[in-house]
Amino acid sequence: MSTDVQTIKQQLKEEAAINRSHSPFSTVVVVVLGFLLFSPIAMAAKILVIGDVEHPLHQKLIHGLSKELTLKPGKLTILRPDQIAKNSLATTQADLIITLGLSAAKSVNNLNSDTPILFTLLPKVLADNFIECPTQLCPQKRGALFLEQPMNRRLNLIHLLFPDIKKLSFLYGDFSASSANELDELAKKAGYITDKAHIENKDQLSRKFNAVLEQSELFIALPDPLIHNRNSIPQLLLGSYRYNIPIIGFSKSYVSAGAIAAVFSSLEDLTKELTLLIQTFERSGQLPSAGRYPSLYRIQINRNVARSMNLHLPSPSLLRKGLLALEEGT
């Protein structure tokens, strides 16, 4: 291990010790993560964005993208998925098509056009279905910007937060089976003991969740609509409190609801990431054909939950330095 990583780990220990010495009623200082600022870029390419213009998330991303790019009139066209069939001219005249979400991706999957396509706002398990299309059926270049974080980054966060923990648990359904296999393999390589359970229907959730918690020191939430949804998350969080087992979430909202921590990319991060990919395409004509995880991210910690579990965790800013050091291998 390099000196830089050792230094950061020592800082993590020292900061945790400082947190431990504070009263549980002391004021928590919220560290606001900085993010890279990019100057607007002048675009020569014609870009077609396909998304639900009434969806708040899509609206914000399109607005943010327009601010990041300096676009001449007519260089950015926005269509709904149901407008694609009637606007074949727009798809053939565009230099790059960007899809937002699943409906937009489906609308262009069988598009008879050579225009390159960049799929966004999709988890890897769904994006792979579109970018791995056989060449003879999909003549255009295809790439993707995944919605979630790479598994190694999540495991690195766990290592920095809880260096002494060895037993991890998680639940998975059919949707998250590939993510579960990846997590299981990487966790075991990193020296963790894993306990997992497959969920076939919602009636199994409570029993199997309690069973894995009994064998665990930490629970990792994998994005799966059967397991982690509006109705089930309160139940899972109550179970984690009962067993005093922290949950590592996958979004800011999950941490706000009661998970101990998460690493995630905000909409601003994804917009800036997408801007960089467009800039690269403009310069080289290349897309991330194997798909790409976000390189811009932030960390959220729920200090109230940490105090209730008597956990003394370092700041997001120091954790971010640790993650960067581990990913860069310095």
C-alpha positions as CSV (number, residue, x, y, z in Angstrom):
1,M,0.0,0.0,0.0
2,S,1.3,3.4,-0.9
3,T,2.2,6.2,1.5
4,D,-0.6,8.4,0.2
5,V,-3.3,5.7,1.0
6,Q,-1.7,5.0,4.4
7,T,-1.7,8.7,5.2
8,I,-5.4,9.1,4.3
9,K,-6.3,6.0,6.3
10,Q,-4.4,7.5,9.3
11,Q,-6.4,10.7,8.8
12,L,-9.6,8.7,8.7
13,K,-8.7,7.1,12.1
14,E,-7.8,10.4,13.6
15,E,-11.0,12.0,12.4
16,A,-13.1,9.2,13.7
17,A,-11.3,9.6,17.1
18,I,-12.2,13.3,17.1
19,N,-15.8,12.5,16.2
20,R,-15.9,10.0,19.1
21,S,-14.8,12.6,21.5
22,H,-17.7,14.9,20.6
23,S,-21.0,15.0,22.4
24,P,-23.8,13.2,20.5
25,F,-25.7,16.5,20.7
26,S,-22.9,18.6,19.1
27,T,-23.5,20.4,15.9
28,V,-22.8,18.4,12.8
29,V,-20.9,20.4,10.2
30,V,-22.1,19.5,6.7
31,V,-19.3,19.3,4.2
32,V,-20.4,20.3,0.8
33,L,-18.6,18.4,-1.9
34,G,-17.1,20.5,-4.7
35,F,-17.4,19.3,-8.2
36,L,-15.5,20.1,-11.4
37,L,-16.6,23.2,-13.3
38,F,-16.4,23.1,-17.1
39,S,-16.5,26.0,-19.4
40,P,-19.3,25.9,-21.9
41,I,-18.2,24.3,-25.2
42,A,-19.2,25.3,-28.6
43,M,-20.8,22.4,-30.5
44,A,-20.8,21.8,-34.2
45,A,-22.6,18.5,-34.0
46,K,-26.3,18.3,-34.2
47,I,-27.7,16.5,-31.1
48,L,-31.1,14.8,-30.8
49,V,-32.2,14.2,-27.2
50,I,-35.0,11.8,-26.7
51,G,-36.8,12.0,-23.3
52,D,-40.0,12.8,-21.5
53,V,-40.1,16.6,-21.6
54,E,-42.7,16.5,-18.8
55,H,-40.5,14.4,-16.5
56,P,-38.8,16.6,-13.9
57,L,-35.6,14.6,-14.0
58,H,-35.4,14.8,-17.8
59,Q,-36.3,18.5,-17.7
60,K,-33.5,19.3,-15.4
61,L,-30.9,17.3,-17.3
62,I,-31.9,18.9,-20.6
63,H,-31.8,22.3,-19.0
64,G,-28.4,21.6,-17.5
65,L,-27.0,20.2,-20.7
66,S,-28.1,23.3,-22.6
67,K,-26.3,25.5,-20.0
68,E,-23.1,23.4,-20.3
69,L,-23.1,23.6,-24.1
70,T,-22.9,26.7,-26.3
71,L,-25.3,25.7,-29.0
72,K,-26.1,27.4,-32.2
73,P,-29.7,27.5,-33.3
74,G,-30.9,24.2,-34.6
75,K,-28.1,22.2,-33.0
76,L,-30.2,20.7,-30.2
77,T,-33.5,18.9,-30.9
78,I,-35.7,17.4,-28.2
79,L,-38.3,14.7,-28.9
80,R,-40.5,12.4,-26.9
81,P,-40.2,8.7,-27.4
82,D,-43.6,8.5,-29.1
83,Q,-42.5,11.1,-31.7
84,I,-39.6,9.1,-33.1
85,A,-41.6,7.2,-35.7
86,K,-43.0,10.4,-37.1
87,N,-39.7,12.2,-37.1
88,S,-37.3,9.9,-39.0
89,L,-35.8,13.0,-40.6
90,A,-34.6,14.3,-37.2
91,T,-32.9,11.0,-36.5
92,T,-31.1,10.8,-39.8
93,Q,-29.9,14.4,-39.7
94,A,-28.6,14.3,-36.2
95,D,-24.9,13.6,-35.6
96,L,-25.6,12.0,-32.1
97,I,-28.7,10.7,-30.4
98,I,-28.9,10.8,-26.6
99,T,-31.7,8.8,-24.9
100,L,-32.9,9.5,-21.4
101,G,-34.4,6.5,-19.6
102,L,-35.9,3.2,-20.7
103,S,-38.8,4.4,-22.9
104,A,-36.4,6.5,-25.0
105,A,-34.0,3.7,-25.3
106,K,-36.7,1.3,-26.5
107,S,-37.9,3.9,-29.0
108,V,-34.6,3.9,-30.9
109,N,-33.5,0.3,-30.4
110,N,-34.6,-0.8,-33.9
111,L,-33.9,2.5,-35.5
112,N,-32.9,2.2,-39.2
113,S,-30.2,4.9,-39.0
114,D,-26.5,5.1,-38.8
115,T,-26.6,7.9,-36.3
116,P,-24.6,7.0,-33.1
117,I,-26.7,6.5,-29.9
118,L,-25.7,7.2,-26.3
119,F,-28.0,5.6,-23.7
120,T,-28.2,7.4,-20.4
121,L,-30.2,7.3,-17.1
122,L,-30.2,3.5,-17.2
123,P,-28.6,1.0,-14.8
124,K,-26.0,-1.2,-16.3
125,V,-28.2,-4.3,-16.4
126,L,-30.7,-2.5,-18.7
127,A,-28.1,-0.5,-20.7
128,D,-26.2,-3.6,-21.6
129,N,-29.3,-4.9,-23.4
130,F,-29.1,-2.0,-25.8
131,I,-25.4,-1.5,-26.4
132,E,-24.7,-5.2,-26.9
133,C,-27.2,-5.4,-29.8
134,P,-25.7,-7.6,-32.7
135,T,-24.0,-5.4,-35.3
136,Q,-26.1,-6.6,-38.2
137,L,-29.3,-5.4,-36.4
138,C,-27.8,-2.2,-35.0
139,P,-25.7,-0.5,-37.7
140,Q,-24.9,2.5,-35.6
141,K,-22.3,3.1,-32.9
142,R,-23.7,2.6,-29.4
143,G,-22.5,3.6,-26.0
144,A,-23.9,4.2,-22.5
145,L,-23.4,6.2,-19.4
146,F,-24.6,4.0,-16.5
147,L,-26.7,5.4,-13.7
148,E,-25.2,3.6,-10.8
149,Q,-21.8,3.4,-9.2
150,P,-19.2,0.7,-9.9
151,M,-19.2,-2.1,-7.3
152,N,-15.5,-1.6,-6.5
153,R,-16.2,2.0,-5.5
154,R,-19.0,0.9,-3.1
155,L,-16.7,-1.7,-1.5
156,N,-13.9,0.8,-1.2
157,L,-16.3,3.1,0.6
158,I,-17.2,0.3,3.0
159,H,-13.5,-0.4,3.6
160,L,-12.8,3.2,4.5
161,L,-15.9,3.6,6.7
162,F,-15.6,0.2,8.5
163,P,-12.1,-1.2,8.1
164,D,-12.7,-3.9,10.7
165,I,-16.0,-5.3,9.3
166,K,-15.7,-8.7,7.6
167,K,-19.3,-10.0,7.2
168,L,-21.5,-8.4,4.5
169,S,-25.0,-9.3,3.5
170,F,-27.4,-8.4,0.7
171,L,-30.6,-9.4,-1.0
172,Y,-31.2,-9.7,-4.8
173,G,-34.0,-10.4,-7.2
174,D,-34.0,-11.4,-10.8
175,F,-33.4,-7.8,-11.8
176,S,-30.2,-7.5,-9.7
177,A,-28.8,-11.0,-10.1
178,S,-25.9,-9.9,-12.2
179,S,-25.0,-7.2,-9.7
180,A,-25.2,-9.7,-6.9
181,N,-22.8,-12.1,-8.6
182,E,-20.4,-9.2,-9.2
183,L,-20.6,-8.0,-5.6
184,D,-20.2,-11.5,-4.2
185,E,-17.1,-12.2,-6.3
186,L,-15.4,-8.8,-5.6
187,A,-16.3,-8.9,-1.9
188,K,-14.8,-12.4,-1.5
189,K,-11.6,-11.3,-3.3
190,A,-11.4,-8.4,-0.9
191,G,-11.5,-10.8,2.0
192,Y,-15.2,-10.4,3.1
193,I,-17.5,-13.1,4.1
194,T,-20.9,-12.7,2.3
195,D,-24.4,-13.9,3.1
196,K,-27.0,-13.4,0.4
197,A,-30.5,-14.4,-0.4
198,H,-32.6,-14.5,-3.5
199,I,-36.0,-12.8,-3.4
200,E,-38.7,-14.2,-5.7
201,N,-41.7,-12.2,-4.4
202,K,-42.4,-9.5,-1.8
203,D,-43.8,-12.0,0.7
204,Q,-40.3,-13.5,1.2
205,L,-38.7,-10.1,1.9
206,S,-39.1,-9.8,5.7
207,R,-38.1,-13.4,6.6
208,K,-35.0,-13.5,4.3
209,F,-33.9,-10.0,5.3
210,N,-33.9,-10.9,9.0
211,A,-32.1,-14.2,8.2
212,V,-29.2,-12.5,6.5
213,L,-28.9,-9.7,9.1
214,E,-28.4,-12.4,11.8
215,Q,-25.2,-13.4,10.0
216,S,-24.0,-9.9,9.1
217,E,-22.1,-6.8,10.2
218,L,-23.2,-4.7,7.3
219,F,-26.1,-4.8,4.8
220,I,-25.6,-3.5,1.2
221,A,-28.6,-2.4,-0.8
222,L,-28.5,-3.4,-4.4
223,P,-30.9,-1.4,-6.7
224,D,-33.8,-3.7,-7.3
225,P,-37.5,-2.6,-7.5
226,L,-38.8,-5.7,-5.9
227,I,-36.6,-5.3,-2.8
228,H,-36.0,-1.6,-2.4
229,N,-39.1,0.4,-3.1
230,R,-41.3,3.0,-1.4
231,N,-43.2,0.4,0.6
232,S,-40.3,-1.8,1.6
233,I,-37.5,0.6,2.5
234,P,-39.1,1.7,5.9
235,Q,-39.4,-2.0,6.8
236,L,-35.8,-2.7,5.9
237,L,-34.5,0.3,7.8
238,L,-36.5,-0.6,10.9
239,G,-35.0,-4.1,10.7
240,S,-31.5,-2.7,10.5
241,Y,-32.0,-0.6,13.6
242,R,-33.4,-3.6,15.5
243,Y,-30.3,-5.7,14.7
244,N,-28.0,-2.6,14.9
245,I,-26.7,-3.4,11.4
246,P,-26.0,-0.4,9.2
247,I,-27.3,-0.3,5.6
248,I,-25.1,1.1,2.8
249,G,-27.6,2.7,0.4
250,F,-27.2,3.6,-3.3
251,S,-28.8,7.1,-3.4
252,K,-29.0,10.3,-1.5
253,S,-32.7,9.7,-0.8
254,Y,-31.9,6.3,0.7
255,V,-29.5,7.9,3.1
256,S,-32.0,10.6,4.0
257,A,-34.5,7.8,4.8
258,G,-32.1,6.1,7.2
259,A,-29.2,4.3,5.4
260,I,-25.9,5.0,7.0
261,A,-24.1,6.1,3.9
262,A,-24.0,6.0,0.1
263,V,-21.8,7.0,-2.8
264,F,-23.8,8.4,-5.8
265,S,-23.8,10.7,-8.7
266,S,-26.1,13.7,-8.6
267,L,-28.0,15.0,-11.6
268,E,-25.4,17.8,-11.9
269,D,-22.6,15.2,-11.9
270,L,-24.4,13.2,-14.6
271,T,-25.0,16.3,-16.7
272,K,-21.3,17.3,-16.5
273,E,-20.3,13.7,-17.3
274,L,-22.6,13.7,-20.3
275,T,-21.1,17.0,-21.4
276,L,-17.6,15.4,-21.4
277,L,-18.8,12.5,-23.4
278,I,-20.4,14.8,-26.0
279,Q,-17.2,16.8,-26.1
280,T,-15.2,13.6,-26.7
281,F,-17.6,12.5,-29.5
282,E,-17.3,15.9,-31.1
283,R,-13.5,15.6,-31.1
284,S,-13.0,12.0,-32.0
285,G,-16.4,10.5,-33.0
286,Q,-16.0,7.9,-30.2
287,L,-18.5,6.6,-27.7
288,P,-17.9,4.4,-24.6
289,S,-19.0,1.3,-26.5
290,A,-18.7,-1.0,-23.4
291,G,-20.6,1.5,-21.3
292,R,-19.1,3.8,-18.6
293,Y,-19.7,4.4,-14.9
294,P,-19.8,8.0,-13.7
295,S,-16.4,9.4,-12.7
296,L,-18.0,12.3,-10.9
297,Y,-19.7,11.4,-7.6
298,R,-20.3,12.5,-4.0
299,I,-20.7,10.8,-0.6
300,Q,-23.6,11.2,1.8
301,I,-23.6,10.1,5.5
302,N,-26.5,10.1,7.9
303,R,-25.0,11.4,11.1
304,N,-28.2,10.9,13.1
305,V,-28.3,7.2,12.3
306,A,-24.5,7.0,13.0
307,R,-25.0,8.5,16.4
308,S,-27.9,6.2,17.2
309,M,-25.7,3.2,16.4
310,N,-22.7,4.8,18.3
311,L,-20.7,5.0,15.1
312,H,-18.1,7.7,14.6
313,L,-17.5,8.2,10.9
314,P,-15.1,10.5,9.0
315,S,-16.3,13.3,6.8
316,P,-17.4,12.9,3.2
317,S,-14.5,15.1,2.0
318,L,-11.9,12.8,3.6
319,L,-13.7,9.7,2.4
320,R,-13.6,11.1,-1.1
321,K,-9.9,11.6,-0.9
322,G,-9.6,8.0,0.2
323,L,-11.7,6.7,-2.7
324,L,-9.7,8.7,-5.2
325,A,-6.5,7.4,-3.8
326,L,-7.7,3.8,-4.0
327,E,-9.1,4.2,-7.5
328,E,-5.9,5.8,-8.8
329,G,-3.8,3.2,-7.1
330,T,-1.5,5.8,-5.5
